[in-house]
């Protein structure tokens, strides 16, 4: 089922982004009366094809991109009637506009998607913590200001920028790492007194941008507040330890062996400590108590440690979650301003990451390929509209930036040729373009193999 969601997610997300990109090329070409013979989403054999008045619209079997084909004397014989509409006969400024339109429409689409996301409203856990990890940067900052690290605090802003969810805190930390800042400033609010406290110069030197699995919040010292969920079972995985013991959704766990458990984290801790052991689980169903002997499964963590596996999730009610969640929603004008700022932040971050990757300051392990995109897309579709919009905007922005890079074979490479033509007054020679195409192709193929290798490593390591 996970694979099906990934395939579906990839087709939907990339289909939308590629369609928008190619539509940009197509529409500007139409404005300039350039004849478009083919508009294709995907490559290879056609799954669907429709003949328009002069353009064939098709969907290819390989969903890894698309193309728009123009009438062009360099690619075949052109009829006398079509010569004025041939791409190669257009002014360099028109050709520049047609090629630039694809990536630019991707950037604008990302802005639109992020704006819709903020218009709908973004929900997430409030950045609340009730404990500071000892011997951490945050612990040292608390000691300097004589703050109590065992009471409940909320993060109000990071480096002066307001945050409403833990995701926002994480985003600002990532921005700091990308910008290579040495420290960040935190504004905290005491949930006990309501007072605001500024903690300056929290060092980031223990964080590594090349380790995406590193828990940056934990390293800094945050211990996010754990919502105390009653142990009422939600989904029970078929053929799991819980299912084989007869446990069902709605059952309330009371004890593991002789140990009384009240909240979900206690239950998880008790189960994880007993891999492949048979344990007595006391539970309540329809106001009566029952005991089931559960033969726990085993799962191995990336650290190599084996822990017990039960095979059921906790039932989460909106009433329990609501006090610990923030829903941030904006009006139309503010949503578009926030969407623009989000696009700008990610644009800047992407360029810096690419630059640092080029000079070897950031590992190529950060590259993601089609398998990772499919995995993220499947997860986003299952997670809901906001997750889907967030990924759609991010990928559209990434495709736009990628295609603007001055690499021959990409749109950005052609734009460089056109800029040279504008300056020197004549086109770049066919020989130079041919060599450039070969270099660009080799570079793209090489990066694709690296990205695919990274995808396989990520999947194999869970």
ABEGO torsion letter per residue (X at the ends): XAAAAAAAAAAAAAAAAAAAAAAAAAAAAAAAGBBBABBBBEBEBBABBBBBAABBBBBBABBAEBBBBBBBAAAEBBBAAAAAABAAABBAAAAAAAAAAAAAAAAAAAAAAAAAAAAAEBBBBBBBBABBBBGBAAAAAAAAAGBBAABBBBBABBGGBBBABAAAAAAAAAAAAAAGBABBBBBBBBAAAGBBBBBBGBBAAABBAABAABBAAAAAGBBBBBBBBBBBBBBBBBGBAAAAAGBBBGBBBABBEABBBABAAAAAAAAAABBGBBBBBBBBBGGBBBBBBBBBBBBBBAAGBBBBBAGBBBBBBAAAAAAABBBBBBBAAAAAAAAAAAAAAAAAAAAAAAAAAAAGABBAAABBBAAAAAAAAAAAAAAEAAAAAAAAAAAAAAAAAAAABBBBGBAAAAAAAAAAAAAAGBBBBAAAAAAAAAAAAAAAAAAAAAAAAAAAAAAAAX
